[in-house]
Amino acid sequence: MTFDQITLPNGLRIIGERIDHFRSVSVGLWLGAGSQYETEKEAGVSHFLEHAVFKGTAKRTARQIAEEMDAVGGQLNAFTAKECTCFYAKVVDEHLPLAMDVVADMVTAPAFDAAEMKKEKGVVLEEIAMAEDTPEDLVHELLMLAHYGDQPVARPILGTCESVSAATPAGLKRYWKRMYRPQNAVLAIAGNYEWQAVLDLAGTLLGGWPAEGLKKRDCATAPAKPSILTREKDIEQAHICLGYPALPMNDDRNYELAVFNSVFGGAMSSRLYSYPNAYTDSGMLSVYAATNPETAPAVYGMILEEAKAIAGSGMTREEFSMAREQMKAGYILGLESTSARMQSAGRRLLLLNTTRTESETIDRINAIRYDDVNDLMRATLTAPHSVALVGKNAAEVAGKF
């Protein structure tokens, strides 16, 4: 299966994956805006802006946005990541024109009503407070800082209480003007659609989206300098995270990394709990554990011993075969969702300016070699790592690591 693709005169890239035996369609408008591109004072503005556009546009109130989608049984949502923001909808195919209209309207014509912004600021501040009170989330944020230091990629997507409290409707609008531009965006569609109808709609709804004004900061990530950071919390458990340097998003060895991670800590039968994060110019493999403070040093030592053991002996061929089949099955099962297909195509085109079809991906998974996975695993797990610890007497406990 191939993709439909075109770039409009204003720079907006459009990608579609047609599945004519489906009756649903997912559409997402992707922006290259996230915490990676914020100044320290702006921290959290991308996420706040994601919330803000749901509060109304030049022609729709927040209530009208919700009611129009509810009237056709559609789903409407959004998310903010380190390097992108996505607004997306899923509807029965006949309602694609409405879905595209609502998403395009929200992104290109938000109202920035001062009263609504004030209310939404309270919502975002509550999210920040909840994250601070959730140690398993907090320790992962702390690990980013321990691993990357004071760089944009390490900053929380939510921002800080100080930066969000200082946000104004005028400041949000300035950020929107410089980041929400068509040449910094991708419109992705997956499901049952007619390509010409999509192009006609896109031309009407987004063809006049002005391209001028884009000012995107160059936020290259410097090589990581691993360290240990702790955060004191009066809680019963100690939450531990280790971070190993991994691969950027455009490194094709991420397929080997996925197999390695499945054996090491990414599946039910894995030895530990781990997960990789990949950004356009860096990556990190995180390992997480929670235990009581008294046993935290022993648990940390056990993680290191397990990493040393698997790096030394390598995974077994049985583990490799099982992990590769799990990876293939997970990918194929995910293809049954138009939302997953839309997100895969949209994210890849936005951040890497490339595409990869279903058959190309399966061929690449089948080409993963046992020796390559073990080589990558050894290189990763023998590199210097970062540590984050959240809990009671955190500094004292970490001193025993």
Rosetta blueprint (number, residue, H / E / L):
1 M L
2 T L
3 F L
4 D E
5 Q E
6 I E
7 T E
8 L L
9 P L
10 N L
11 G L
12 L L
13 R E
14 I E
15 I E
16 G E
17 E E
18 R E
19 I L
20 D L
21 H L
22 F L
23 R L
24 S E
25 V E
26 S E
27 V E
28 G E
29 L E
30 W E
31 L E
32 G L
33 A L
34 G L
35 S H
36 Q H
37 Y H
38 E L
39 T L
40 E L
41 K L
42 E L
43 A L
44 G L
45 V H
46 S H
47 H H
48 F H
49 L H
50 E H
51 H H
52 A H
53 V H
54 F H
55 K H
56 G E
57 T E
58 A L
59 K L
60 R L
61 T E
62 A H
63 R H
64 Q H
65 I H
66 A H
67 E H
68 E H
69 M H
70 D H
71 A H
72 V L
73 G L
74 G L
75 Q E
76 L E
77 N E
78 A E
79 F E
80 T E
81 A L
82 K L
83 E L
84 C L
85 T E
86 C E
87 F E
88 Y E
89 A E
90 K E
91 V E
92 V E
93 D H
94 E H
95 H H
96 L H
97 P H
98 L H
99 A H
100 M H
101 D H
102 V H
103 V H
104 A H
105 D H
106 M H
107 V H
108 T H
109 A L
110 P E
111 A L
112 F L
113 D L
114 A H
115 A H
116 E H
117 M H
118 K H
119 K H
120 E H
121 K H
122 G H
123 V H
124 V H
125 L H
126 E H
127 E H
128 I H
129 A H
130 M H
131 A H
132 E H
133 D L
134 T L
135 P H
136 E H
137 D H
138 L H
139 V H
140 H H
141 E H
142 L H
143 L H
144 M H
145 L H
146 A H
147 H H
148 Y H
149 G L
150 D L
151 Q L
152 P H
153 V H
154 A H
155 R L
156 P L
157 I L
158 L L
159 G L
160 T L
161 C H
162 E H
163 S H
164 V H
165 S H
166 A L
167 A L
168 T L
169 P H
170 A H
171 G H
172 L H
173 K H
174 R H
175 Y H
176 W H
177 K H
178 R H
179 M H
180 Y L
181 R L
182 P H
183 Q H
184 N H
185 A E
186 V E
187 L E
188 A E
189 I E
190 A E
191 G E
192 N L
193 Y L
194 E L
195 W H
196 Q H
197 A H
198 V H
199 L H
200 D H
201 L H
202 A H
203 G H
204 T H
205 L H
206 L H
207 G L
208 G L
209 W L
210 P L
211 A L
212 E L
213 G L
214 L L
215 K L
216 K L
217 R L
218 D L
219 C L
220 A L
221 T L
222 A L
223 P L
224 A L
225 K L
226 P L
227 S L
228 I E
229 L E
230 T E
231 R E
232 E E
233 K L
234 D L
235 I L
236 E L
237 Q L
238 A E
239 H E
240 I E
241 C E
242 L E
243 G E
244 Y E
245 P E
246 A L
247 L L
248 P L
249 M L
250 N L
251 D L
252 D L
253 R L
254 N H
255 Y H
256 E H
257 L H
258 A H
259 V H
260 F H
261 N H
262 S H
263 V H
264 F H
265 G H
266 G H
267 A L
268 M L
269 S L
270 S L
271 R L
272 L L
273 Y L
274 S E
275 Y E
276 P E
277 N E
278 A E
279 Y L
280 T L
281 D L
282 S L
283 G E
284 M E
285 L E
286 S E
287 V E
288 Y E
289 A E
290 A E
291 T E
292 N L
293 P H
294 E H
295 T H
296 A H
297 P H
298 A H
299 V H
300 Y H
301 G H
302 M H
303 I H
304 L H
305 E H
306 E H
307 A H
308 K H
309 A H
310 I H
311 A H
312 G H
313 S H
314 G L
315 M L
316 T L
317 R H
318 E H
319 E H
320 F H
321 S H
322 M H
323 A H
324 R H
325 E H
326 Q H
327 M H
328 K H
329 A H
330 G H
331 Y H
332 I H
333 L H
334 G H
335 L L
336 E L
337 S L
338 T H
339 S H
340 A H
341 R H
342 M H
343 Q H
344 S H
345 A H
346 G H
347 R H
348 R H
349 L H
350 L H
351 L H
352 L H
353 N L
354 T L
355 T L
356 R L
357 T L
358 E H
359 S H
360 E H
361 T H
362 I H
363 D H
364 R H
365 I H
366 N H
367 A L
368 I L
369 R L
370 Y H
371 D H
372 D H
373 V H
374 N H
375 D H
376 L H
377 M H
378 R H
379 A H
380 T H
381 L H
382 T L
383 A L
384 P L
385 H L
386 S E
387 V E
388 A E
389 L E
390 V E
391 G E
392 K L
393 N L
394 A H
395 A H
396 E H
397 V H
398 A H
399 G L
400 K L
401 F L
